[in-house]
Amino acid sequence: MAYGSTKITRYNMHQLSAYERMQYQRERRAQAAEIAQKQASTANSFANIQATNAVEMGNLFSKIAMQRISKTA
């Protein structure tokens, strides 16, 4: 990530003014929050897929069991 014309590292951050450091940190926090939100969204999507899969597997097993019961009855 570049701030201005140079890449900001922990070794040259002290060269920025207090205001520039604060702005840089705000940008970094905003980016981190955005990434965390995307990851949470992806995790929720996978959780929903797994829950739906579990329900459908239960429905399938139930249907098979009912077919076997109706054949033996």
Predicted model as a PDB file, atoms N, CA, C, CB and O in Angstrom, pLDDT in the B-factor column:
MODEL        1                                                                  
ATOM      1  N   MET A   1       0.851  -1.176   0.000  1.00 49.00           N  
ATOM      2  CA  MET A   1       0.000   0.000   0.000  1.00 49.00           C  
ATOM      3  C   MET A   1       0.884   1.222   0.000  1.00 49.00           C  
ATOM      4  CB  MET A   1      -0.962   0.007   1.212  1.00 49.00           C  
ATOM      5  O   MET A   1       1.844   1.306   0.766  1.00 49.00           O  
ATOM      6  N   ALA A   2       0.574   2.137  -0.828  1.00 54.00           N  
ATOM      7  CA  ALA A   2       1.361   3.360  -0.907  1.00 54.00           C  
ATOM      8  C   ALA A   2       0.523   4.527  -0.407  1.00 54.00           C  
ATOM      9  CB  ALA A   2       1.852   3.615  -2.355  1.00 54.00           C  
ATOM     10  O   ALA A   2      -0.664   4.638  -0.714  1.00 54.00           O  
ATOM     11  N   TYR A   3       1.143   5.363   0.342  1.00 60.00           N  
ATOM     12  CA  TYR A   3       0.485   6.580   0.821  1.00 60.00           C  
ATOM     13  C   TYR A   3       1.278   7.727   0.241  1.00 60.00           C  
ATOM     14  CB  TYR A   3       0.414   6.651   2.409  1.00 60.00           C  
ATOM     15  O   TYR A   3       2.398   7.998   0.673  1.00 60.00           O  
ATOM     16  N   GLY A   4       0.703   8.399  -0.733  1.00 63.00           N  
ATOM     17  CA  GLY A   4       1.478   9.392  -1.454  1.00 63.00           C  
ATOM     18  C   GLY A   4       2.300   8.678  -2.510  1.00 63.00           C  
ATOM     19  O   GLY A   4       1.751   7.935  -3.325  1.00 63.00           O  
ATOM     20  N   SER A   5       3.601   8.891  -2.508  1.00 68.00           N  
ATOM     21  CA  SER A   5       4.450   8.280  -3.530  1.00 68.00           C  
ATOM     22  C   SER A   5       5.304   7.146  -2.979  1.00 68.00           C  
ATOM     23  CB  SER A   5       5.341   9.326  -4.151  1.00 68.00           C  
ATOM     24  O   SER A   5       5.928   6.428  -3.760  1.00 68.00           O  
ATOM     25  N   THR A   6       5.355   6.959  -1.660  1.00 75.00           N  
ATOM     26  CA  THR A   6       6.189   5.917  -1.081  1.00 75.00           C  
ATOM     27  C   THR A   6       5.328   4.896  -0.357  1.00 75.00           C  
ATOM     28  CB  THR A   6       7.224   6.520  -0.124  1.00 75.00           C  
ATOM     29  O   THR A   6       4.223   5.191   0.100  1.00 75.00           O  
ATOM     30  N   LYS A   7       5.864   3.694  -0.267  1.00 85.00           N  
ATOM     31  CA  LYS A   7       5.165   2.651   0.465  1.00 85.00           C  
ATOM     32  C   LYS A   7       5.379   2.863   1.961  1.00 85.00           C  
ATOM     33  CB  LYS A   7       5.652   1.243   0.030  1.00 85.00           C  
ATOM     34  O   LYS A   7       6.505   3.078   2.410  1.00 85.00           O  
ATOM     35  N   ILE A   8       4.302   2.803   2.720  1.00 85.00           N  
ATOM     36  CA  ILE A   8       4.380   3.021   4.162  1.00 85.00           C  
ATOM     37  C   ILE A   8       4.682   1.685   4.837  1.00 85.00           C  
ATOM     38  CB  ILE A   8       3.053   3.643   4.715  1.00 85.00           C  
ATOM     39  O   ILE A   8       4.003   0.687   4.599  1.00 85.00           O  
ATOM     40  N   THR A   9       5.697   1.685   5.669  1.00 85.00           N  
ATOM     41  CA  THR A   9       6.042   0.521   6.476  1.00 85.00           C  
ATOM     42  C   THR A   9       6.158   0.969   7.923  1.00 85.00           C  
ATOM     43  CB  THR A   9       7.368  -0.147   5.983  1.00 85.00           C  
ATOM     44  O   THR A   9       6.074   2.159   8.226  1.00 85.00           O  
ATOM     45  N   ARG A  10       6.348   0.020   8.798  1.00 80.00           N  
ATOM     46  CA  ARG A  10       6.494   0.405  10.206  1.00 80.00           C  
ATOM     47  C   ARG A  10       7.815   1.132  10.448  1.00 80.00           C  
ATOM     48  CB  ARG A  10       6.405  -0.833  11.110  1.00 80.00           C  
ATOM     49  O   ARG A  10       7.992   1.788  11.474  1.00 80.00           O  
ATOM     50  N   TYR A  11       8.740   1.009   9.495  1.00 84.00           N  
ATOM     51  CA  TYR A  11      10.044   1.656   9.671  1.00 84.00           C  
ATOM     52  C   TYR A  11      10.044   3.119   9.234  1.00 84.00           C  
ATOM     53  CB  TYR A  11      11.100   0.902   8.894  1.00 84.00           C  
ATOM     54  O   TYR A  11      10.835   3.918   9.736  1.00 84.00           O  
ATOM     55  N   ASN A  12       9.148   3.476   8.289  1.00 88.00           N  
ATOM     56  CA  ASN A  12       9.151   4.871   7.851  1.00 88.00           C  
ATOM     57  C   ASN A  12       7.871   5.615   8.250  1.00 88.00           C  
ATOM     58  CB  ASN A  12       9.330   4.934   6.346  1.00 88.00           C  
ATOM     59  O   ASN A  12       7.684   6.768   7.859  1.00 88.00           O  
ATOM     60  N   MET A  13       6.999   4.977   9.015  1.00 86.00           N  
ATOM     61  CA  MET A  13       5.750   5.631   9.417  1.00 86.00           C  
ATOM     62  C   MET A  13       6.024   6.859  10.286  1.00 86.00           C  
ATOM     63  CB  MET A  13       4.849   4.641  10.173  1.00 86.00           C  
ATOM     64  O   MET A  13       5.251   7.817  10.268  1.00 86.00           O  
ATOM     65  N   HIS A  14       7.111   6.836  11.039  1.00 85.00           N  
ATOM     66  CA  HIS A  14       7.430   7.977  11.911  1.00 85.00           C  
ATOM     67  C   HIS A  14       7.713   9.258  11.120  1.00 85.00           C  
ATOM     68  CB  HIS A  14       8.635   7.642  12.784  1.00 85.00           C  
ATOM     69  O   HIS A  14       7.711  10.353  11.683  1.00 85.00           O  
ATOM     70  N   GLN A  15       7.957   9.115   9.811  1.00 89.00           N  
ATOM     71  CA  GLN A  15       8.226  10.284   8.988  1.00 89.00           C  
ATOM     72  C   GLN A  15       6.948  11.045   8.633  1.00 89.00           C  
ATOM     73  CB  GLN A  15       8.947   9.867   7.722  1.00 89.00           C  
ATOM     74  O   GLN A  15       7.009  12.202   8.219  1.00 89.00           O  
ATOM     75  N   LEU A  16       5.796  10.401   8.793  1.00 88.00           N  
ATOM     76  CA  LEU A  16       4.530  11.063   8.504  1.00 88.00           C  
ATOM     77  C   LEU A  16       4.153  11.983   9.659  1.00 88.00           C  
ATOM     78  CB  LEU A  16       3.413  10.026   8.249  1.00 88.00           C  
ATOM     79  O   LEU A  16       4.587  11.797  10.795  1.00 88.00           O  
ATOM     80  N   SER A  17       3.346  12.963   9.342  1.00 91.00           N  
ATOM     81  CA  SER A  17       2.830  13.815  10.409  1.00 91.00           C  
ATOM     82  C   SER A  17       1.774  13.037  11.191  1.00 91.00           C  
ATOM     83  CB  SER A  17       2.237  15.142   9.834  1.00 91.00           C  
ATOM     84  O   SER A  17       1.307  11.992  10.738  1.00 91.00           O  
ATOM     85  N   ALA A  18       1.405  13.537  12.343  1.00 92.00           N  
ATOM     86  CA  ALA A  18       0.415  12.851  13.175  1.00 92.00           C  
ATOM     87  C   ALA A  18      -0.907  12.712  12.426  1.00 92.00           C  
ATOM     88  CB  ALA A  18       0.201  13.610  14.502  1.00 92.00           C  
ATOM     89  O   ALA A  18      -1.559  11.670  12.503  1.00 92.00           O  
ATOM     90  N   TYR A  19      -1.301  13.746  11.711  1.00 94.00           N  
ATOM     91  CA  TYR A  19      -2.548  13.705  10.953  1.00 94.00           C  
ATOM     92  C   TYR A  19      -2.483  12.653   9.852  1.00 94.00           C  
ATOM     93  CB  TYR A  19      -2.853  15.079  10.351  1.00 94.00           C  
ATOM     94  O   TYR A  19      -3.440  11.903   9.661  1.00 94.00           O  
ATOM     95  N   GLU A  20      -1.362  12.585   9.120  1.00 91.00           N  
ATOM     96  CA  GLU A  20      -1.220  11.600   8.057  1.00 91.00           C  
ATOM     97  C   GLU A  20      -1.219  10.177   8.608  1.00 91.00           C  
ATOM     98  CB  GLU A  20       0.059  11.856   7.272  1.00 91.00           C  
ATOM     99  O   GLU A  20      -1.799   9.269   8.013  1.00 91.00           O  
ATOM    100  N   ARG A  21      -0.556   9.993   9.761  1.00 92.00           N  
ATOM    101  CA  ARG A  21      -0.560   8.668  10.400  1.00 92.00           C  
ATOM    102  C   ARG A  21      -1.973   8.265  10.780  1.00 92.00           C  
ATOM    103  CB  ARG A  21       0.345   8.658  11.647  1.00 92.00           C  
ATOM    104  O   ARG A  21      -2.377   7.121  10.575  1.00 92.00           O  
ATOM    105  N   MET A  22      -2.723   9.208  11.335  1.00 94.00           N  
ATOM    106  CA  MET A  22      -4.094   8.921  11.745  1.00 94.00           C  
ATOM    107  C   MET A  22      -4.948   8.561  10.523  1.00 94.00           C  
ATOM    108  CB  MET A  22      -4.701  10.133  12.493  1.00 94.00           C  
ATOM    109  O   MET A  22      -5.724   7.606  10.567  1.00 94.00           O  
ATOM    110  N   GLN A  23      -4.804   9.320   9.441  1.00 93.00           N  
ATOM    111  CA  GLN A  23      -5.565   9.041   8.218  1.00 93.00           C  
ATOM    112  C   GLN A  23      -5.196   7.676   7.661  1.00 93.00           C  
ATOM    113  CB  GLN A  23      -5.313  10.130   7.159  1.00 93.00           C  
ATOM    114  O   GLN A  23      -6.071   6.919   7.239  1.00 93.00           O  
ATOM    115  N   TYR A  24      -3.910   7.358   7.657  1.00 92.00           N  
ATOM    116  CA  TYR A  24      -3.435   6.073   7.165  1.00 92.00           C  
ATOM    117  C   TYR A  24      -4.023   4.927   7.993  1.00 92.00           C  
ATOM    118  CB  TYR A  24      -1.898   6.022   7.196  1.00 92.00           C  
ATOM    119  O   TYR A  24      -4.482   3.926   7.443  1.00 92.00           O  
ATOM    120  N   GLN A  25      -4.004   5.085   9.313  1.00 92.00           N  
ATOM    121  CA  GLN A  25      -4.544   4.041  10.181  1.00 92.00           C  
ATOM    122  C   GLN A  25      -6.056   3.881   9.984  1.00 92.00           C  
ATOM    123  CB  GLN A  25      -4.235   4.363  11.650  1.00 92.00           C  
ATOM    124  O   GLN A  25      -6.572   2.764  10.014  1.00 92.00           O  
ATOM    125  N   ARG A  26      -6.759   4.994   9.782  1.00 96.00           N  
ATOM    126  CA  ARG A  26      -8.198   4.904   9.512  1.00 96.00           C  
ATOM    127  C   ARG A  26      -8.468   4.131   8.235  1.00 96.00           C  
ATOM    128  CB  ARG A  26      -8.814   6.300   9.416  1.00 96.00           C  
ATOM    129  O   ARG A  26      -9.374   3.300   8.183  1.00 96.00           O  
ATOM    130  N   GLU A  27      -7.672   4.410   7.195  1.00 94.00           N  
ATOM    131  CA  GLU A  27      -7.833   3.682   5.939  1.00 94.00           C  
ATOM    132  C   GLU A  27      -7.590   2.190   6.135  1.00 94.00           C  
ATOM    133  CB  GLU A  27      -6.881   4.234   4.877  1.00 94.00           C  
ATOM    134  O   GLU A  27      -8.336   1.354   5.625  1.00 94.00           O  
ATOM    135  N   ARG A  28      -6.539   1.872   6.879  1.00 94.00           N  
ATOM    136  CA  ARG A  28      -6.208   0.461   7.127  1.00 94.00           C  
ATOM    137  C   ARG A  28      -7.323  -0.239   7.908  1.00 94.00           C  
ATOM    138  CB  ARG A  28      -4.877   0.350   7.897  1.00 94.00           C  
ATOM    139  O   ARG A  28      -7.685  -1.376   7.603  1.00 94.00           O  
ATOM    140  N   ARG A  29      -7.859   0.447   8.913  1.00 96.00           N  
ATOM    141  CA  ARG A  29      -8.953  -0.152   9.695  1.00 96.00           C  
ATOM    142  C   ARG A  29     -10.194  -0.357   8.833  1.00 96.00           C  
ATOM    143  CB  ARG A  29      -9.298   0.734  10.908  1.00 96.00           C  
ATOM    144  O   ARG A  29     -10.880  -1.372   8.956  1.00 96.00           O  
ATOM    145  N   ALA A  30     -10.481   0.608   7.960  1.00 97.00           N  
ATOM    146  CA  ALA A  30     -11.642   0.481   7.075  1.00 97.00           C  
ATOM    147  C   ALA A  30     -11.459  -0.706   6.124  1.00 97.00           C  
ATOM    148  CB  ALA A  30     -11.859   1.787   6.270  1.00 97.00           C  
ATOM    149  O   ALA A  30     -12.402  -1.456   5.873  1.00 97.00           O  
ATOM    150  N   GLN A  31     -10.253  -0.868   5.603  1.00 97.00           N  
ATOM    151  CA  GLN A  31      -9.981  -2.006   4.726  1.00 97.00           C  
ATOM    152  C   GLN A  31     -10.110  -3.322   5.484  1.00 97.00           C  
ATOM    153  CB  GLN A  31      -8.583  -1.886   4.112  1.00 97.00           C  
ATOM    154  O   GLN A  31     -10.672  -4.288   4.967  1.00 97.00           O  
ATOM    155  N   ALA A  32      -9.595  -3.360   6.697  1.00 97.00           N  
ATOM    156  CA  ALA A  32      -9.675  -4.576   7.502  1.00 97.00           C  
ATOM    157  C   ALA A  32     -11.124  -4.920   7.830  1.00 97.00           C  
ATOM    158  CB  ALA A  32      -8.866  -4.415   8.793  1.00 97.00           C  
ATOM    159  O   ALA A  32     -11.507  -6.090   7.806  1.00 97.00           O  
ATOM    160  N   ALA A  33     -11.928  -3.906   8.137  1.00 97.00           N  
ATOM    161  CA  ALA A  33     -13.340  -4.149   8.428  1.00 97.00           C  
ATOM    162  C   ALA A  33     -14.067  -4.670   7.195  1.00 97.00           C  
ATOM    163  CB  ALA A  33     -14.011  -2.867   8.935  1.00 97.00           C  
ATOM    164  O   ALA A  33     -14.928  -5.542   7.301  1.00 97.00           O  
ATOM    165  N   GLU A  34     -13.725  -4.143   6.041  1.00 97.00           N  
ATOM    166  CA  GLU A  34     -14.341  -4.600   4.790  1.00 97.00           C  
ATOM    167  C   GLU A  34     -13.984  -6.060   4.508  1.00 97.00           C  
ATOM    168  CB  GLU A  34     -13.894  -3.709   3.614  1.00 97.00           C  
ATOM    169  O   GLU A  34     -14.843  -6.849   4.116  1.00 97.00           O  
ATOM    170  N   ILE A  35     -12.728  -6.411   4.707  1.00 98.00           N  
ATOM    171  CA  ILE A  35     -12.292  -7.793   4.493  1.00 98.00           C  
ATOM    172  C   ILE A  35     -12.979  -8.722   5.486  1.00 98.00           C  
ATOM    173  CB  ILE A  35     -10.757  -7.910   4.624  1.00 98.00           C  
ATOM    174  O   ILE A  35     -13.422  -9.807   5.113  1.00 98.00           O  
ATOM    175  N   ALA A  36     -13.072  -8.306   6.748  1.00 98.00           N  
ATOM    176  CA  ALA A  36     -13.737  -9.134   7.764  1.00 98.00           C  
ATOM    177  C   ALA A  36     -15.210  -9.329   7.414  1.00 98.00           C  
ATOM    178  CB  ALA A  36     -13.603  -8.491   9.165  1.00 98.00           C  
ATOM    179  O   ALA A  36     -15.751 -10.416   7.612  1.00 98.00           O  
ATOM    180  N   GLN A  37     -15.857  -8.299   6.900  1.00 97.00           N  
ATOM    181  CA  GLN A  37     -17.266  -8.409   6.505  1.00 97.00           C  
ATOM    182  C   GLN A  37     -17.433  -9.400   5.355  1.00 97.00           C  
ATOM    183  CB  GLN A  37     -17.823  -7.031   6.099  1.00 97.00           C  
ATOM    184  O   GLN A  37     -18.366 -10.202   5.354  1.00 97.00           O  
ATOM    185  N   LYS A  38     -16.530  -9.344   4.376  1.00 97.00           N  
ATOM    186  CA  LYS A  38     -16.596 -10.279   3.253  1.00 97.00           C  
ATOM    187  C   LYS A  38     -16.396 -11.714   3.718  1.00 97.00           C  
ATOM    188  CB  LYS A  38     -15.547  -9.922   2.199  1.00 97.00           C  
ATOM    189  O   LYS A  38     -17.089 -12.624   3.264  1.00 97.00           O  
ATOM    190  N   GLN A  39     -15.444 -11.911   4.629  1.00 97.00           N  
ATOM    191  CA  GLN A  39     -15.191 -13.250   5.142  1.00 97.00           C  
ATOM    192  C   GLN A  39     -16.375 -13.767   5.949  1.00 97.00           C  
ATOM    193  CB  GLN A  39     -13.932 -13.258   5.997  1.00 97.00           C  
ATOM    194  O   GLN A  39     -16.720 -14.945   5.854  1.00 97.00           O  
ATOM    195  N   ALA A  40     -16.996 -12.907   6.735  1.00 97.00           N  
ATOM    196  CA  ALA A  40     -18.165 -13.308   7.513  1.00 97.00           C  
ATOM    197  C   ALA A  40     -19.326 -13.661   6.583  1.00 97.00           C  
ATOM    198  CB  ALA A  40     -18.578 -12.184   8.489  1.00 97.00           C  
ATOM    199  O   ALA A  40     -20.065 -14.613   6.836  1.00 97.00           O  
ATOM    200  N   SER A  41     -19.479 -12.904   5.527  1.00 97.00           N  
ATOM    201  CA  SER A  41     -20.538 -13.181   4.565  1.00 97.00           C  
ATOM    202  C   SER A  41     -20.321 -14.540   3.895  1.00 97.00           C  
ATOM    203  CB  SER A  41     -20.604 -12.069   3.507  1.00 97.00           C  
ATOM    204  O   SER A  41     -21.261 -15.315   3.723  1.00 97.00           O  
ATOM    205  N   THR A  42     -19.081 -14.814   3.523  1.00 97.00           N  
ATOM    206  CA  THR A  42     -18.757 -16.097   2.905  1.00 97.00           C  
ATOM    207  C   THR A  42     -19.002 -17.237   3.892  1.00 97.00           C  
ATOM    208  CB  THR A  42     -17.292 -16.111   2.418  1.00 97.00           C  
ATOM    209  O   THR A  42     -19.563 -18.269   3.523  1.00 97.00           O  
ATOM    210  N   ALA A  43     -18.586 -17.055   5.136  1.00 97.00           N  
ATOM    211  CA  ALA A  43     -18.791 -18.096   6.143  1.00 97.00           C  
ATOM    212  C   ALA A  43     -20.280 -18.347   6.368  1.00 97.00           C  
ATOM    213  CB  ALA A  43     -18.112 -17.705   7.466  1.00 97.00           C  
ATOM    214  O   ALA A  43     -20.695 -19.497   6.511  1.00 97.00           O  
ATOM    215  N   ASN A  44     -21.085 -17.293   6.402  1.00 97.00           N  
ATOM    216  CA  ASN A  44     -22.525 -17.458   6.573  1.00 97.00           C  
ATOM    217  C   ASN A  44     -23.140 -18.181   5.395  1.00 97.00           C  
ATOM    218  CB  ASN A  44     -23.195 -16.112   6.759  1.00 97.00           C  
ATOM    219  O   ASN A  44     -24.057 -18.984   5.567  1.00 97.00           O  
ATOM    220  N   SER A  45     -22.644 -17.902   4.196  1.00 96.00           N  
ATOM    221  CA  SER A  45     -23.148 -18.597   3.014  1.00 96.00           C  
ATOM    222  C   SER A  45     -22.868 -20.089   3.107  1.00 96.00           C  
ATOM    223  CB  SER A  45     -22.520 -18.019   1.739  1.00 96.00           C  
ATOM    224  O   SER A  45     -23.744 -20.909   2.838  1.00 96.00           O  
ATOM    225  N   PHE A  46     -21.646 -20.436   3.489  1.00 96.00           N  
ATOM    226  CA  PHE A  46     -21.310 -21.855   3.625  1.00 96.00           C  
ATOM    227  C   PHE A  46     -22.122 -22.514   4.735  1.00 96.00           C  
ATOM    228  CB  PHE A  46     -19.816 -22.022   3.902  1.00 96.00           C  
ATOM    229  O   PHE A  46     -22.528 -23.668   4.597  1.00 96.00           O  
ATOM    230  N   ALA A  47     -22.361 -21.809   5.820  1.00 96.00           N  
ATOM    231  CA  ALA A  47     -23.170 -22.362   6.905  1.00 96.00           C  
ATOM    232  C   ALA A  47     -24.598 -22.617   6.434  1.00 96.00           C  
ATOM    233  CB  ALA A  47     -23.169 -21.414   8.116  1.00 96.00           C  
ATOM    234  O   ALA A  47     -25.197 -23.637   6.775  1.00 96.00           O  
ATOM    235  N   ASN A  48     -25.139 -21.690   5.651  1.00 96.00           N  
ATOM    236  CA  ASN A  48     -26.490 -21.893   5.113  1.00 96.00           C  
ATOM    237  C   ASN A  48     -26.540 -23.087   4.170  1.00 96.00           C  
ATOM    238  CB  ASN A  48     -26.967 -20.636   4.384  1.00 96.00           C  
ATOM    239  O   ASN A  48     -27.505 -23.850   4.184  1.00 96.00           O  
ATOM    240  N   ILE A  49     -25.508 -23.252   3.354  1.00 96.00           N  
ATOM    241  CA  ILE A  49     -25.454 -24.401   2.451  1.00 96.00           C  
ATOM    242  C   ILE A  49     -25.419 -25.690   3.255  1.00 96.00           C  
ATOM    243  CB  ILE A  49     -24.225 -24.312   1.521  1.00 96.00           C  
ATOM    244  O   ILE A  49     -26.125 -26.643   2.926  1.00 96.00           O  
ATOM    245  N   GLN A  50     -24.615 -25.732   4.295  1.00 96.00           N  
ATOM    246  CA  GLN A  50     -24.518 -26.946   5.114  1.00 96.00           C  
ATOM    247  C   GLN A  50     -25.841 -27.250   5.818  1.00 96.00           C  
ATOM    248  CB  GLN A  50     -23.395 -26.799   6.153  1.00 96.00           C  
ATOM    249  O   GLN A  50     -26.249 -28.408   5.905  1.00 96.00           O  
ATOM    250  N   ALA A  51     -26.500 -26.224   6.311  1.00 95.00           N  
ATOM    251  CA  ALA A  51     -27.783 -26.440   6.989  1.00 95.00           C  
ATOM    252  C   ALA A  51     -28.824 -26.955   6.012  1.00 95.00           C  
ATOM    253  CB  ALA A  51     -28.276 -25.144   7.649  1.00 95.00           C  
ATOM    254  O   ALA A  51     -29.583 -27.868   6.336  1.00 95.00           O  
ATOM    255  N   THR A  52     -28.868 -26.379   4.824  1.00 95.00           N  
ATOM    256  CA  THR A  52     -29.812 -26.831   3.808  1.00 95.00           C  
ATOM    257  C   THR A  52     -29.506 -28.262   3.391  1.00 95.00           C  
ATOM    258  CB  THR A  52     -29.776 -25.903   2.590  1.00 95.00           C  
ATOM    259  O   THR A  52     -30.415 -29.068   3.197  1.00 95.00           O  
ATOM    260  N   ASN A  53     -28.237 -28.568   3.257  1.00 95.00           N  
ATOM    261  CA  ASN A  53     -27.827 -29.923   2.893  1.00 95.00           C  
ATOM    262  C   ASN A  53     -28.263 -30.926   3.950  1.00 95.00           C  
ATOM    263  CB  ASN A  53     -26.310 -29.991   2.698  1.00 95.00           C  
ATOM    264  O   ASN A  53     -28.748 -32.008   3.617  1.00 95.00           O  
ATOM    265  N   ALA A  54     -28.096 -30.579   5.210  1.00 95.00           N  
ATOM    266  CA  ALA A  54     -28.495 -31.476   6.296  1.00 95.00           C  
ATOM    267  C   ALA A  54     -30.006 -31.723   6.280  1.00 95.00           C  
ATOM    268  CB  ALA A  54     -28.069 -30.893   7.654  1.00 95.00           C  
ATOM    269  O   ALA A  54     -30.454 -32.851   6.486  1.00 95.00           O  
ATOM    270  N   VAL A  55     -30.786 -30.672   6.035  1.00 94.00           N  
ATOM    271  CA  VAL A  55     -32.241 -30.819   5.982  1.00 94.00           C  
ATOM    272  C   VAL A  55     -32.642 -31.713   4.826  1.00 94.00           C  
ATOM    273  CB  VAL A  55     -32.922 -29.452   5.853  1.00 94.00           C  
ATOM    274  O   VAL A  55     -33.488 -32.593   4.979  1.00 94.00           O  
ATOM    275  N   GLU A  56     -32.037 -31.489   3.669  1.00 94.00           N  
ATOM    276  CA  GLU A  56     -32.382 -32.298   2.496  1.00 94.00           C  
ATOM    277  C   GLU A  56     -31.966 -33.753   2.671  1.00 94.00           C  
ATOM    278  CB  GLU A  56     -31.727 -31.721   1.246  1.00 94.00           C  
ATOM    279  O   GLU A  56     -32.673 -34.651   2.212  1.00 94.00           O  
ATOM    280  N   MET A  57     -30.838 -34.005   3.321  1.00 95.00           N  
ATOM    281  CA  MET A  57     -30.428 -35.385   3.593  1.00 95.00           C  
ATOM    282  C   MET A  57     -31.438 -36.047   4.528  1.00 95.00           C  
ATOM    283  CB  MET A  57     -29.002 -35.428   4.213  1.00 95.00           C  
ATOM    284  O   MET A  57     -31.794 -37.210   4.342  1.00 95.00           O  
ATOM    285  N   GLY A  58     -31.896 -35.303   5.531  1.00 93.00           N  
ATOM    286  CA  GLY A  58     -32.913 -35.840   6.437  1.00 93.00           C  
ATOM    287  C   GLY A  58     -34.194 -36.156   5.691  1.00 93.00           C  
ATOM    288  O   GLY A  58     -34.818 -37.186   5.944  1.00 93.00           O  
ATOM    289  N   ASN A  59     -34.596 -35.288   4.777  1.00 93.00           N  
ATOM    290  CA  ASN A  59     -35.800 -35.552   3.979  1.00 93.00           C  
ATOM    291  C   ASN A  59     -35.621 -36.794   3.119  1.00 93.00           C  
ATOM    292  CB  ASN A  59     -36.135 -34.344   3.093  1.00 93.00           C  
ATOM    293  O   ASN A  59     -36.545 -37.597   2.985  1.00 93.00           O  
ATOM    294  N   LEU A  60     -34.443 -36.957   2.537  1.00 93.00           N  
ATOM    295  CA  LEU A  60     -34.176 -38.122   1.694  1.00 93.00           C  
ATOM    296  C   LEU A  60     -34.220 -39.402   2.517  1.00 93.00           C  
ATOM    297  CB  LEU A  60     -32.812 -37.986   0.997  1.00 93.00           C  
ATOM    298  O   LEU A  60     -34.830 -40.387   2.101  1.00 93.00           O  
ATOM    299  N   PHE A  61     -33.580 -39.396   3.677  1.00 92.00           N  
ATOM    300  CA  PHE A  61     -33.597 -40.596   4.529  1.00 92.00           C  
ATOM    301  C   PHE A  61     -35.007 -40.917   4.985  1.00 92.00           C  
ATOM    302  CB  PHE A  61     -32.685 -40.408   5.749  1.00 92.00           C  
ATOM    303  O   PHE A  61     -35.395 -42.084   5.048  1.00 92.00           O  
ATOM    304  N   SER A  62     -35.764 -39.898   5.300  1.00 93.00           N  
ATOM    305  CA  SER A  62     -37.142 -40.105   5.715  1.00 93.00           C  
ATOM    306  C   SER A  62     -37.964 -40.722   4.584  1.00 93.00           C  
ATOM    307  CB  SER A  62     -37.767 -38.782   6.167  1.00 93.00           C  
ATOM    308  O   SER A  62     -38.762 -41.631   4.812  1.00 93.00           O  
ATOM    309  N   LYS A  63     -37.766 -40.231   3.387  1.00 92.00           N  
ATOM    310  CA  LYS A  63     -38.498 -40.758   2.228  1.00 92.00           C  
ATOM    311  C   LYS A  63     -38.143 -42.219   1.983  1.00 92.00           C  
ATOM    312  CB  LYS A  63     -38.195 -39.924   0.970  1.00 92.00           C  
ATOM    313  O   LYS A  63     -39.019 -43.038   1.705  1.00 92.00           O  
ATOM    314  N   ILE A  64     -36.838 -42.550   2.087  1.00 92.00           N  
ATOM    315  CA  ILE A  64     -36.407 -43.949   1.899  1.00 92.00           C  
ATOM    316  C   ILE A  64     -37.011 -44.834   2.977  1.00 92.00           C  
ATOM    317  CB  ILE A  64     -34.859 -44.059   1.925  1.00 92.00           C  
ATOM    318  O   ILE A  64     -37.481 -45.934   2.684  1.00 92.00           O  
ATOM    319  N   ALA A  65     -37.005 -44.369   4.216  1.00 90.00           N  
ATOM    320  CA  ALA A  65     -37.572 -45.150   5.314  1.00 90.00           C  
ATOM    321  C   ALA A  65     -39.070 -45.379   5.102  1.00 90.00           C  
ATOM    322  CB  ALA A  65     -37.327 -44.439   6.659  1.00 90.00           C  
ATOM    323  O   ALA A  65     -39.573 -46.479   5.334  1.00 90.00           O  
ATOM    324  N   MET A  66     -39.767 -44.355   4.667  1.00 91.00           N  
ATOM    325  CA  MET A  66     -41.211 -44.509   4.427  1.00 91.00           C  
ATOM    326  C   MET A  66     -41.475 -45.497   3.294  1.00 91.00           C  
ATOM    327  CB  MET A  66     -41.853 -43.145   4.096  1.00 91.00           C  
ATOM    328  O   MET A  66     -42.440 -46.258   3.357  1.00 91.00           O  
ATOM    329  N   GLN A  67     -40.639 -45.498   2.266  1.00 89.00           N  
ATOM    330  CA  GLN A  67     -40.810 -46.455   1.169  1.00 89.00           C  
ATOM    331  C   GLN A  67     -40.579 -47.880   1.661  1.00 89.00           C  
ATOM    332  CB  GLN A  67     -39.847 -46.129   0.011  1.00 89.00           C  
ATOM    333  O   GLN A  67     -41.307 -48.795   1.276  1.00 89.00           O  
ATOM    334  N   ARG A  68     -39.561 -48.073   2.516  1.00 88.00           N  
ATOM    335  CA  ARG A  68     -39.301 -49.412   3.028  1.00 88.00           C  
ATOM    336  C   ARG A  68     -40.418 -49.884   3.942  1.00 88.00           C  
ATOM    337  CB  ARG A  68     -37.978 -49.444   3.769  1.00 88.00           C  
ATOM    338  O   ARG A  68     -40.789 -51.058   3.918  1.00 88.00           O  
ATOM    339  N   ILE A  69     -40.961 -48.967   4.754  1.00 88.00           N  
ATOM    340  CA  ILE A  69     -42.059 -49.338   5.637  1.00 88.00           C  
ATOM    341  C   ILE A  69     -43.287 -49.699   4.813  1.00 88.00           C  
ATOM    342  CB  ILE A  69     -42.383 -48.194   6.620  1.00 88.00           C  
ATOM    343  O   ILE A  69     -43.965 -50.678   5.125  1.00 88.00           O  
ATOM    344  N   SER A  70     -43.585 -48.943   3.781  1.00 86.00           N  
ATOM    345  CA  SER A  70     -44.781 -49.225   2.987  1.00 86.00           C  
ATOM    346  C   SER A  70     -44.642 -50.511   2.201  1.00 86.00           C  
ATOM    347  CB  SER A  70     -45.069 -48.078   2.042  1.00 86.00           C  
ATOM    348  O   SER A  70     -45.652 -51.144   1.896  1.00 86.00           O  
ATOM    349  N   LYS A  71     -43.415 -50.929   1.857  1.00 79.00           N  
ATOM    350  CA  LYS A  71     -43.219 -52.205   1.145  1.00 79.00           C  
ATOM    351  C   LYS A  71     -43.441 -53.382   2.077  1.00 79.00           C  
ATOM    352  CB  LYS A  71     -41.806 -52.279   0.536  1.00 79.00           C  
ATOM    353  O   LYS A  71     -43.965 -54.417   1.665  1.00 79.00           O  
ATOM    354  N   THR A  72     -43.038 -53.224   3.350  1.00 70.00           N  
ATOM    355  CA  THR A  72     -43.150 -54.350   4.283  1.00 70.00           C  
ATOM    356  C   THR A  72     -44.541 -54.449   4.900  1.00 70.00           C  
ATOM    357  CB  THR A  72     -42.109 -54.219   5.387  1.00 70.00           C  
ATOM    358  O   THR A  72     -44.914 -55.510   5.402  1.00 70.00           O  
ATOM    359  N   ALA A  73     -45.299 -53.390   4.874  1.00 59.00           N  
ATOM    360  CA  ALA A  73     -46.608 -53.391   5.528  1.00 59.00           C  
ATOM    361  C   ALA A  73     -47.662 -54.034   4.655  1.00 59.00           C  
ATOM    362  CB  ALA A  73     -47.027 -51.977   5.881  1.00 59.00           C  
ATOM    363  O   ALA A  73     -48.824 -54.118   5.052  1.00 59.00           O  
TER     364      ALA A  73                                                      
ENDMDL                                                                          
END                                                                             
